[in-house]
């Protein structure tokens, strides 16, 4: 088959692609639905993606025009510092919008640098490692967390690794692994590996019945599928913002359920968590026995906030979280499922082996494919398609701007397995 480019793809016509839908430019495709909130999806107008096809929101999400405008307003403020200027960053607004998105209370949330930072904060605050402490995790958890639990194992923890079967972590396997007295269950609500989604409520019920607390990495869930932290009763959850929250690197959120705070020992002493401070050492200070008197807020911020955080990302998130709320996560997910269903069917018909369960309603689709980077990388580059390709896997992911035409163009580009 001749090399496929965007130009000759648009000239091919639907008849040349067996089983493909009508050929359509990804930049001009009509919405997949015409009623309700879905009438606004796909939404390419809010993003400056150019002529390429971007199937990589699961790696990092493009910044929208409204979010960019919000950043620029912040940068103008930082550049000018105009006397009497009215600019307001509104950090609490970003916390409140995220709280509504995932059904949490604002005082259960703190800004953190990253998902990994948050997970390690929780582990430390549970006073782990501790000899014999049982921890349960699984092989679809974030691969970047694997060294953490291997090191905890070396330090004396009893770490149980629940292995995936057919692209899933079976609830019955978690049931066997979470024994009475387990300290922590750590998982990804949606796996970065293949998009598998845990039944978080069922796992929390199991864990709590046996005395365990549950940490969930929600970076591939918040913003693209409905998340209700209160309903699941999860104890801790965290996510960075540069993926489905349409934010940027260096800032995310840590959730700590109110009822779980008593299980934590303070290990962070950041000044952004301080609720009161009185110096006793300078001229005119109120006298005191110590250098200062202080207190920490009885909130997630009081427990885990450190120093300064990314103000540009706060500005961006105030716009992005508003955009997500206006579309509605249900509509975002329904649009994604329409596209991933088309993608899964096309990949299977072309002989690829899905790693993602067919019934997954998340925006990631992964395939195992030997030498994927070598065999597919040049094709995708020539066709101006951006997606995740590793040594022996590839993982396209879809978002609000993607179209059916994007999916068909991707399938035509990679060709048969």
C-alpha positions as CSV (number, residue, x, y, z in Angstrom):
1,X,0.0,0.0,0.0
2,X,1.4,3.5,-0.9
3,X,2.4,5.8,1.9
4,X,-0.7,7.5,3.4
5,X,-0.6,11.2,4.1
6,X,-3.3,13.5,5.1
7,X,-3.5,14.9,1.6
8,X,-3.9,11.6,-0.2
9,X,-6.1,10.2,2.5
10,X,-8.6,13.0,1.8
11,X,-8.5,12.1,-1.9
12,X,-9.0,8.4,-1.5
13,X,-12.7,8.3,-0.9
14,X,-14.5,5.8,1.3
15,X,-14.7,3.1,-1.3
16,X,-11.0,2.4,-1.2
17,X,-11.1,1.5,2.5
18,X,-12.9,-1.7,3.1
19,X,-15.2,-1.4,6.1
20,X,-14.3,2.2,6.7
21,X,-16.9,4.9,7.2
22,X,-17.2,7.8,4.7
23,X,-14.0,9.7,4.3
24,X,-13.9,13.0,6.1
25,X,-11.3,15.6,7.0
26,X,-10.7,15.4,10.7
27,X,-10.6,19.2,10.8
28,X,-14.1,19.6,9.3
29,X,-16.0,16.5,10.5
30,X,-19.6,17.0,11.7
31,X,-20.5,16.1,15.3
32,X,-21.3,12.5,16.0
33,X,-24.6,13.5,17.6
34,X,-27.0,16.4,17.2
35,X,-29.0,16.5,20.4
36,X,-28.3,17.8,23.9
37,X,-24.7,18.5,25.1
38,X,-23.3,16.1,22.5
39,X,-24.3,18.6,19.8
40,X,-21.1,20.5,20.7
41,X,-18.9,17.4,20.2
42,X,-16.5,16.9,18.6
43,X,-15.2,20.4,19.4
44,X,-12.1,21.2,17.3
45,X,-12.8,24.9,17.3
46,X,-11.6,25.3,20.9
47,X,-8.2,23.8,20.1
48,X,-5.4,24.8,17.8
49,X,-4.4,21.4,16.6
50,X,-3.6,22.3,12.9
51,X,-3.7,19.6,10.2
52,X,-2.3,16.7,12.2
53,X,-4.3,14.0,14.0
54,X,-3.8,14.0,17.7
55,X,-4.7,10.7,19.4
56,X,-2.6,11.2,22.5
57,X,-4.7,13.1,25.1
58,X,-3.9,10.2,27.5
59,X,-0.3,11.3,27.5
60,X,-0.8,15.1,27.6
61,X,-3.9,17.0,26.6
62,X,-3.7,20.0,24.3
63,X,-4.4,23.4,25.9
64,X,-7.7,25.0,24.7
65,X,-8.0,28.5,23.4
66,X,-9.9,29.7,26.5
67,X,-7.3,28.1,28.8
68,X,-4.5,29.8,26.9
69,X,-6.3,33.1,27.2
70,X,-6.5,32.6,30.9
71,X,-2.8,31.9,31.1
72,X,-2.1,35.0,29.1
73,X,-4.1,37.2,31.4
74,X,-2.1,35.8,34.3
75,X,1.2,36.5,32.4
76,X,0.1,40.0,31.6
77,X,-0.5,40.6,35.3
78,X,2.9,39.1,36.2
79,X,4.6,41.2,33.6
80,X,3.0,44.5,34.5
81,X,1.9,44.4,38.1
82,X,-0.2,47.4,37.3
83,X,-0.9,49.6,40.4
84,X,-4.5,49.0,41.4
85,X,-4.8,46.1,39.0
86,X,-7.9,44.0,39.4
87,X,-6.4,40.6,38.4
88,X,-7.3,37.7,40.8
89,X,-5.7,34.2,40.4
90,X,-8.5,32.5,42.4
91,X,-6.7,29.4,43.6
92,X,-9.8,28.4,45.7
93,X,-11.9,28.6,42.6
94,X,-9.8,25.8,41.0
95,X,-10.1,23.7,44.1
96,X,-13.9,24.2,44.2
97,X,-14.3,23.3,40.6
98,X,-12.4,20.1,40.9
99,X,-14.3,19.3,44.1
100,X,-17.6,19.5,42.1
101,X,-16.1,17.5,39.3
102,X,-15.3,14.5,41.5
103,X,-17.9,15.0,44.3
104,X,-15.6,15.9,47.1
105,X,-15.6,18.7,49.7
106,X,-13.0,21.5,49.0
107,X,-11.4,21.0,52.4
108,X,-10.7,17.4,51.5
109,X,-8.4,18.6,48.7
110,X,-4.9,20.0,48.5
111,X,-2.8,21.1,45.6
112,X,0.2,18.7,44.9
113,X,3.0,18.7,42.4
114,X,2.1,15.4,40.8
115,X,0.2,12.1,41.3
116,X,3.4,10.4,42.3
117,X,4.1,13.1,44.9
118,X,0.7,12.5,46.4
119,X,1.0,8.7,46.4
120,X,4.3,8.9,48.2
121,X,3.0,11.5,50.7
122,X,0.2,9.1,51.6
123,X,2.5,6.2,52.0
124,X,4.8,8.2,54.3
125,X,1.9,9.5,56.3
126,X,0.8,5.9,56.9
127,X,4.3,5.4,58.5
128,X,5.3,2.9,55.8
129,X,7.6,1.0,55.4
130,X,6.9,-1.0,58.5
131,X,8.0,-4.6,59.0
132,X,5.2,-7.0,58.1
133,X,2.7,-4.3,57.0
134,X,0.6,-5.8,54.2
135,X,0.1,-3.7,51.0
136,X,-2.0,-4.8,48.0
137,X,-1.5,-3.4,44.6
138,X,-1.9,-4.8,41.0
139,X,0.0,-5.1,37.8
140,X,-2.2,-2.6,36.0
141,X,-1.3,0.2,38.5
142,X,0.8,3.0,37.2
143,X,4.2,1.6,36.1
144,X,5.9,4.6,37.7
145,X,4.7,3.4,41.1
146,X,6.1,-0.1,40.7
147,X,9.6,0.9,42.2
148,X,7.8,2.4,45.2
149,X,6.2,-0.9,46.2
150,X,9.2,-3.0,45.3
151,X,11.3,-0.8,47.6
152,X,8.7,-1.0,50.4
153,X,8.9,-4.8,49.9
154,X,12.7,-4.7,50.3
155,X,12.2,-2.6,53.5
156,X,10.1,-5.3,55.1
157,X,6.5,-4.7,53.9
158,X,4.4,-7.7,52.8
159,X,3.5,-6.5,49.3
160,X,0.9,-8.6,47.3
161,X,0.8,-8.1,43.5
162,X,-2.5,-9.0,42.0
163,X,-1.8,-10.0,38.4
164,X,-4.0,-9.0,35.5
165,X,-5.9,-11.6,33.5
166,X,-7.4,-10.8,30.0
167,X,-6.7,-7.2,30.5
168,X,-8.5,-7.0,33.8
169,X,-7.9,-7.2,37.6
170,X,-10.5,-9.6,38.8
171,X,-12.5,-8.6,41.9
172,X,-12.2,-12.2,43.2
173,X,-8.4,-11.9,43.0
174,X,-8.5,-8.7,44.9
175,X,-10.8,-10.4,47.5
176,X,-8.2,-13.1,48.0
177,X,-5.3,-10.6,48.3
178,X,-6.9,-8.2,50.7
179,X,-6.6,-10.2,53.9
180,X,-7.7,-9.0,57.4
181,X,-5.2,-6.5,58.7
182,X,-4.1,-5.2,55.3
183,X,-2.8,-1.7,55.7
184,X,-3.2,-0.2,52.2
185,X,-4.7,-1.1,48.8
186,X,-3.1,1.0,46.1
187,X,-4.5,1.0,42.5
188,X,-5.2,3.1,39.4
189,X,-9.0,3.6,39.0
190,X,-8.3,3.6,35.3
191,X,-5.1,1.9,34.1
192,X,-2.6,3.9,32.1
193,X,-1.6,0.6,30.6
194,X,-4.8,-0.4,28.8
195,X,-7.8,1.7,30.1
196,X,-9.2,-1.0,32.4
197,X,-11.5,0.5,35.1
198,X,-11.8,-1.0,38.6
199,X,-15.1,-1.2,40.5
200,X,-13.7,1.2,43.1
201,X,-16.8,1.1,45.4
202,X,-16.6,-2.7,45.5
203,X,-12.9,-2.7,46.3
204,X,-13.3,0.0,49.0
205,X,-16.1,-2.1,50.6
206,X,-13.8,-5.1,50.6
207,X,-10.8,-3.2,52.0
208,X,-12.7,-1.4,54.7
209,X,-14.3,-4.6,55.9
210,X,-10.8,-6.0,56.5
211,X,-9.3,-2.8,58.1
212,X,-7.5,-1.6,55.0
213,X,-7.4,1.9,53.5
214,X,-7.6,2.6,49.7
215,X,-5.5,4.9,47.6
216,X,-6.7,5.5,44.0
217,X,-4.7,7.1,41.2
218,X,-7.4,8.9,39.2
219,X,-5.3,10.7,36.6
220,X,-7.0,8.7,33.8
221,X,-10.5,9.1,35.2
222,X,-11.1,12.7,36.5
223,X,-12.4,14.7,33.6
224,X,-13.1,11.9,31.1
225,X,-15.4,9.5,33.0
226,X,-17.8,10.2,35.9
227,X,-16.0,10.1,39.3
228,X,-17.8,10.3,42.6
229,X,-15.3,10.0,45.4
230,X,-17.8,10.3,48.2
231,X,-20.0,7.5,46.7
232,X,-17.0,5.1,46.3
233,X,-15.9,5.8,49.9
234,X,-12.2,5.8,48.7
235,X,-9.8,7.1,51.4
236,X,-7.2,8.8,49.2
237,X,-7.1,9.8,45.6
238,X,-4.8,11.9,43.4
239,X,-4.2,13.1,39.9
240,X,-2.0,15.6,38.1
241,X,-3.8,18.0,35.7
242,X,-2.0,17.7,32.4
243,X,-4.1,14.9,31.0
244,X,-7.9,14.8,31.1
245,X,-8.2,17.9,33.3
246,X,-6.7,19.8,30.3
247,X,-4.2,21.5,32.7
248,X,-0.4,21.4,32.7
249,X,2.6,19.8,34.4
250,X,3.5,20.6,37.9
251,X,0.1,20.8,39.6
252,X,-2.6,18.4,40.6
253,X,-4.9,17.4,43.4
254,X,-4.7,15.2,46.4
255,X,-8.0,14.0,48.0
256,X,-8.1,12.9,51.7
257,X,-11.5,11.6,52.9
258,X,-12.4,13.3,56.2
259,X,-12.9,10.0,58.0
260,X,-9.4,8.8,56.9
261,X,-7.4,11.7,58.3
262,X,-7.2,10.1,61.8
263,X,-5.2,7.3,60.2
264,X,-2.5,9.7,59.0
265,X,0.6,11.0,60.9
266,X,1.7,14.5,59.9
267,X,5.0,14.2,57.9
268,X,4.6,17.5,56.0
269,X,5.2,20.9,57.5
270,X,4.6,23.3,54.7
271,X,3.8,26.9,55.3
272,X,0.8,26.8,52.9
273,X,-0.8,24.5,55.3
274,X,-0.4,26.9,58.3
275,X,-3.7,28.3,59.5
276,X,-2.2,30.6,62.2
277,X,1.3,32.1,62.9
278,X,2.5,34.5,65.5
279,X,6.2,35.5,65.7
280,X,7.7,36.0,69.2
281,X,11.3,37.2,68.2
282,X,11.0,40.5,66.5
283,X,10.5,44.0,67.8
284,X,6.9,44.7,68.8
285,X,6.1,40.9,68.7
286,X,3.9,39.4,71.3
287,X,6.2,37.7,73.8
288,X,6.2,33.9,73.9
289,X,8.3,31.0,75.1
290,X,9.0,29.7,71.6
291,X,10.2,31.4,68.5
292,X,6.7,31.4,67.2
293,X,3.2,30.0,67.8
294,X,1.4,28.4,64.9
295,X,-1.3,26.0,63.9
296,X,-2.1,23.8,60.9
297,X,-5.6,23.7,59.3
298,X,-7.6,20.6,59.9
299,X,-8.0,20.0,56.2
300,X,-6.2,18.1,53.4
301,X,-4.3,21.4,52.7
302,X,-3.3,21.6,56.4
303,X,-1.8,18.1,56.2
304,X,-0.2,18.1,52.8
305,X,0.3,21.6,51.3
306,X,3.9,22.6,51.1
307,X,5.2,25.8,49.5
308,X,4.4,27.7,46.4
309,X,2.7,26.0,43.5
310,X,2.3,26.7,39.8
311,X,0.1,29.8,39.4
312,X,0.1,29.5,35.6
313,X,-1.6,26.1,36.0
314,X,-4.1,27.4,38.4
315,X,-5.0,30.1,35.8
316,X,-5.3,27.4,33.2
317,X,-7.4,25.0,35.3
318,X,-9.9,27.7,36.2
319,X,-10.7,27.9,32.4
320,X,-10.3,24.1,31.7
321,X,-12.4,22.9,34.6
322,X,-15.1,25.3,33.6
323,X,-15.0,24.0,30.0
324,X,-15.3,20.4,31.2
325,X,-18.2,21.3,33.5
326,X,-20.0,23.1,30.6
327,X,-19.7,20.1,28.3
328,X,-20.5,17.5,31.1
329,X,-18.4,14.5,31.8
330,X,-21.2,12.1,30.7
331,X,-21.2,13.8,27.3
332,X,-17.4,13.6,27.1
333,X,-17.4,9.9,28.0
334,X,-20.2,9.1,25.5
335,X,-18.3,10.9,22.7
336,X,-15.2,8.9,23.6
337,X,-17.0,5.6,23.7
338,X,-18.4,6.2,20.2
339,X,-14.9,6.6,18.9
340,X,-13.2,3.9,20.9
341,X,-15.8,1.4,19.9
342,X,-15.1,2.2,16.3
343,X,-11.3,2.0,17.0
344,X,-11.6,-1.4,18.8
345,X,-13.6,-2.9,16.0
346,X,-11.3,-1.6,13.3
347,X,-8.2,-2.8,15.1
348,X,-9.6,-6.3,15.6
349,X,-10.7,-6.5,12.0
350,X,-7.2,-5.6,10.9
351,X,-5.7,-8.4,13.1
352,X,-4.4,-6.5,16.1
353,X,-4.5,-8.0,19.6
354,X,-6.4,-5.7,22.0
355,X,-5.0,-5.3,25.5
356,X,-8.1,-3.3,26.5
357,X,-11.3,-5.2,27.4
358,X,-13.9,-4.6,24.7
359,X,-16.5,-3.3,27.2
360,X,-14.2,-0.6,28.7
361,X,-15.9,2.8,28.7
362,X,-12.6,4.8,29.0
363,X,-10.9,6.8,26.3
364,X,-7.8,4.6,26.0
365,X,-7.3,1.7,23.7
366,X,-4.1,-0.4,23.9
367,X,-2.7,-3.2,21.7
368,X,0.2,-5.5,22.1
369,X,2.3,-5.5,18.9
370,X,5.9,-6.8,18.7
371,X,8.4,-4.1,17.7
372,X,5.5,-1.5,17.6
373,X,7.8,1.5,17.7
374,X,10.0,0.3,14.8
375,X,7.1,-1.0,12.6
376,X,4.5,1.8,13.3
377,X,6.5,4.8,14.3
378,X,7.7,5.8,10.8
379,X,4.2,5.3,9.3
380,X,2.6,7.5,12.0
381,X,5.2,10.2,11.7
382,X,4.8,10.4,7.9
383,X,1.0,10.6,8.3
384,X,1.3,13.4,11.0
385,X,-0.4,11.3,13.6
386,X,0.6,11.7,17.2
387,X,-0.1,8.8,19.6
388,X,1.7,6.7,22.2
389,X,3.9,4.0,20.8
390,X,6.3,2.0,22.9
391,X,8.6,-1.0,22.2
392,X,5.8,-3.6,21.9
393,X,2.6,-1.7,22.5
394,X,0.6,1.2,21.1
395,X,-2.1,3.2,22.8
396,X,-4.2,5.7,20.9
397,X,-6.5,7.8,23.2
398,X,-9.4,10.1,22.2
399,X,-10.8,13.4,23.5
400,X,-13.4,16.0,22.8
401,X,-11.7,17.2,19.6
402,X,-11.4,13.8,17.9
403,X,-13.6,12.7,15.1
404,X,-14.6,9.5,13.4
405,X,-12.4,10.6,10.5
406,X,-9.4,10.6,12.9
407,X,-10.1,7.0,13.8
408,X,-10.4,5.9,10.2
409,X,-7.3,7.8,9.1
410,X,-5.3,6.1,12.0
411,X,-6.6,2.6,11.0
412,X,-5.8,3.2,7.3
413,X,-2.3,4.5,8.2
414,X,-1.2,1.5,10.4
415,X,-2.8,-1.0,8.0
416,X,-3.2,-4.7,8.7
417,X,-1.2,-6.3,11.6
